[in-house]
């Protein structure tokens, strides 16, 4: 059990470094693509193609990790990231940038579901929420530090952050190769490799509703992320530096709650109660954001939203891996797919709603939160019925 306990800090470090590498390129990508002749539409496609690859391939990698083990699949994902960053740094034409993003999306879609599955392997049901929360915190902190580093190192040469991100990924690869132990025993791998089940097996019965709930949550989040810069500029006259601080404050608050509180809360109240609380706090956050008119109010209201949103995903992951009869990798892979779908549809939908009316993305966020809450209630009723049918 010592090995298992020691795995969580290591997985935290791995996901933190992966997300720092990923985040480094965020502030640079638009200017870098523009330098290679990309139009705003092509830039949008460049961002979307990565999420599309994740949507298509995350379930596949999740299943493969059930069959051959977590460690080799995590290594493939991190190596894919490193290759894609170096390819982007060396790109001299736009098609090369697209090729690098496609390769990166295809291979790095192995990371999140496999790390989540690893957490599910090494945690007891009681500590599952804590483990998922720790990974969520690593992702959040990586997203805070990555863009800050990228912005800092892009001043002299726009390619530098891509080399930096590639080096960060190589460092993570070496860390995994040397230190991380496999979490699936040969017997468990053999069991999964002899099972001929559909990739969609996890999406069955009452549990399918939890995947749909996560889709609604991600849709509302990515709609906010895509439009808040314009909203804050118009309502409070804020620039990029202030916006960076707001997202940083929101990210730190979310990471603290995920890393320190989710485990305790799910242990005390159960995942279901925390999912519902998270959705309600997110909806309150959306409503408050509509009233934001200064840096202070924007930072406070975005933080309230961030805390609510931050406790949903780890709790959903925890509940799914406890209840699903599919392998942990298949379950977390499918969840990552629904996340990616939300990230593909959310930004253009949010942008279109914003063009209709400035407050519409946040009103739709409240509506989507209400729908997610209803979806959870239906899940709870169906799960109870399912349980009593099995008992009889």
Long-range contacts (C-beta under 8 A, 24 or more apart in sequence): 3-181, 4-122, 4-123, 4-183, 7-118, 7-122, 7-180, 7-181, 7-183, 8-119, 8-122, 8-123, 8-131, 8-134, 10-175, 10-179, 10-180, 11-115, 11-118, 11-119, 11-134, 11-135, 11-138, 11-180, 12-134, 12-135, 12-137, 12-138, 13-138, 13-175, 14-74, 14-78, 14-115, 14-138, 14-172, 14-175, 14-176, 14-180, 15-111, 15-112, 15-115, 15-135, 15-138, 15-139, 15-142, 16-138, 16-139, 16-141, 16-142, 17-142, 17-168, 17-169, 17-171, 17-172, 17-175, 18-77, 18-78, 18-81, 18-108, 18-111, 18-142, 18-169, 18-172, 19-138, 19-139, 19-141, 19-142, 19-143, 19-146, 20-142, 20-145, 20-146, 20-149, 20-165, 20-168, 21-81, 21-85, 21-142, 21-146, 21-165, 21-166, 21-168, 21-169, 21-172, 22-81, 22-108, 22-142, 22-143, 22-146, 22-165, 23-142, 23-143, 23-144, 23-145, 23-146, 23-147, 23-149, 23-150, 24-146, 24-147, 24-149, 24-150, 24-153, 24-161, 24-162, 24-164, 24-165, 24-168, 25-85, 25-88, 25-146, 25-150, 25-161, 25-162, 25-165, 26-146, 26-147, 26-150, 27-147, 27-150, 27-151, 27-154, 28-150, 28-151, 28-154, 28-158, 28-161, 28-162, 31-154, 31-158, 32-88, 32-97, 32-158, 32-159, 32-162, 33-94, 33-97, 35-158, 36-91, 36-92, 36-93, 36-94, 36-97, 37-94, 38-94, 38-97, 42-94, 44-347, 44-348, 45-98, 46-97, 46-98, 46-101, 47-347, 48-344, 49-98, 49-101, 49-102, 49-105, 50-101, 50-102, 50-104, 50-105, 51-105, 51-340, 51-343, 51-344, 52-105, 52-340, 52-344, 53-101, 53-102, 53-104, 53-105, 53-106, 53-109, 54-105, 54-108, 54-109, 54-336, 54-337, 54-339, 54-340, 55-337, 55-340, 55-341, 55-344, 56-109, 56-337, 57-105, 57-106, 57-109, 57-110, 58-109, 58-110, 58-112, 58-113, 58-333, 58-334, 58-336, 58-337, 58-340, 59-113, 59-199, 59-330, 59-333, 59-334, 59-336, 59-337, 60-199, 60-333, 61-109, 61-110, 61-113, 61-114, 61-329, 61-333, 62-113, 62-114, 62-117, 62-327, 62-329, 62-330, 62-331, 62-332, 62-333, 62-334, 62-336, 63-199, 63-327, 63-329, 63-330, 63-333, 64-110, 64-329, 65-110, 65-113, 65-114, 65-117, 65-184, 65-329, 65-333, 66-117, 66-184, 66-189, 66-192, 66-327, 66-328, 66-329, 66-330, 67-189, 67-192, 67-193, 68-189, 68-193, 69-182, 69-183, 69-184, 69-189, 70-114, 70-115, 70-117, 70-118, 70-121, 70-182, 70-183, 70-184, 70-329, 71-176, 71-180, 71-181, 71-182, 71-183, 73-110, 73-114, 73-329, 74-110, 74-111, 74-114, 74-115, 74-118, 74-176, 74-180, 75-173, 75-176, 75-177, 76-107, 76-110, 77-107, 77-108, 77-109, 77-110, 77-111, 77-114, 78-108, 78-111, 78-169, 78-172, 78-173, 78-176, 79-107, 79-169, 79-173, 80-104, 80-106, 80-107, 80-108, 80-110, 81-107, 81-108, 81-111, 81-165, 81-169, 82-166, 82-169, 82-170, 82-173, 83-107, 84-108, 85-162, 85-163, 85-165, 85-166, 85-169, 86-162, 86-163, 86-166, 88-162, 89-159, 89-162, 89-163, 89-166, 90-159, 109-336, 109-340, 112-332, 112-336, 113-329, 113-332, 113-333, 113-335, 113-336, 114-329, 114-332, 116-317, 116-321, 116-328, 116-332, 116-335, 116-336, 117-321, 117-327, 117-328, 117-329, 117-331, 117-332, 117-333, 118-183, 120-317, 120-321, 120-328, 120-331, 120-332, 121-183, 121-184, 121-328, 122-183, 125-322, 126-267, 127-263, 127-267, 128-266, 128-318, 128-321, 128-322, 129-262, 129-263, 129-265, 129-266, 129-267, 129-271, 129-274, 129-314, 129-315, 129-318, 130-262, 130-263, 130-264, 130-266, 130-267, 131-263, 131-318, 132-262, 132-313, 132-314, 132-315, 132-317, 132-318, 133-258, 133-259, 133-260, 133-261, 133-262, 133-263, 133-266, 133-311, 133-314, 134-258, 134-259, 134-263, 135-314, 136-254, 136-255, 136-258, 136-259, 136-262, 136-310, 136-313, 136-314, 137-254, 137-255, 137-256, 137-258, 137-259, 137-260, 138-255, 138-259, 140-251, 140-252, 140-254, 140-255, 140-258, 140-310, 141-251, 141-252, 141-255, 143-251, 144-247, 144-248, 144-251, 144-252, 144-255, 147-244, 148-244, 148-248, 151-244, 192-327, 197-326, 197-330, 199-330, 199-333, 199-334, 200-334, 201-325, 201-326, 201-330, 202-320, 202-324, 202-326, 202-330, 202-331, 202-334, 203-334, 205-382, 205-386, 206-379, 206-382, 206-383, 206-386, 207-320, 207-323, 207-324, 207-379, 209-375, 209-376, 209-378, 209-379, 209-382, 210-316, 210-319, 210-320, 210-376, 210-379, 211-320, 211-334, 211-335, 211-338, 212-338, 212-375, 213-275, 213-316, 213-372, 213-375, 213-376, 213-379, 214-312, 214-313, 214-316, 214-335, 214-338, 214-339, 214-342, 215-338, 215-339, 215-341, 215-342, 216-342, 216-368, 216-369, 216-371, 216-372, 216-375, 217-279, 217-282, 217-309, 217-312, 217-313, 217-316, 217-342, 217-368, 217-369, 217-372, 218-338, 218-339, 218-341, 218-342, 218-343, 218-346, 219-342, 219-345, 219-346, 219-349, 219-368, 220-282, 220-286, 220-346, 220-364, 220-365, 220-368, 220-369, 221-309, 221-342, 221-346, 222-342, 222-343, 222-345, 222-346, 222-347, 222-350, 223-346, 223-347, 223-349, 223-350, 223-353, 223-361, 223-364, 223-365, 224-286, 224-289, 224-305, 224-350, 224-361, 224-362, 224-365, 225-346, 225-347, 225-350, 226-346, 226-347, 226-348, 226-350, 226-351, 226-361, 227-350, 227-351, 227-353, 227-354, 227-361, 228-289, 228-302, 230-354, 230-358, 231-289, 231-292, 231-354, 231-358, 231-361, 231-362, 232-292, 232-298, 234-358, 235-292, 235-293, 235-298, 235-358, 236-292, 236-293, 236-294, 236-295, 236-297, 236-298, 238-295, 238-298, 242-295, 245-295, 245-299, 246-295, 246-298, 246-299, 246-302, 247-302, 249-299, 249-302, 249-303, 250-299, 250-302, 250-303, 250-305, 250-306, 251-306, 253-303, 253-306, 253-307, 253-310, 254-306, 254-307, 254-309, 254-310, 255-310, 257-307, 257-310, 257-311, 258-310, 258-311, 258-314, 261-311, 262-311, 262-314, 262-315, 265-311, 266-315, 266-318, 271-315, 271-316, 271-318, 271-319, 271-322, 272-319, 272-376, 272-380, 274-311, 274-315, 275-312, 275-315, 275-316, 275-319, 275-376, 276-373, 276-376, 277-308, 277-311, 278-308, 278-309, 278-310, 278-311, 278-312, 278-315, 279-308, 279-312, 279-369, 279-372, 279-373, 279-376, 280-308, 280-369, 280-373, 281-305, 281-307, 281-308, 281-311, 282-308, 282-309, 282-312, 282-365, 282-369, 283-308, 283-365, 283-366, 283-369, 283-370, 283-373, 284-308, 285-309, 286-362, 286-363, 286-365, 286-366, 286-369, 287-362, 287-366, 289-362, 290-359, 290-362, 290-363, 313-339, 323-383
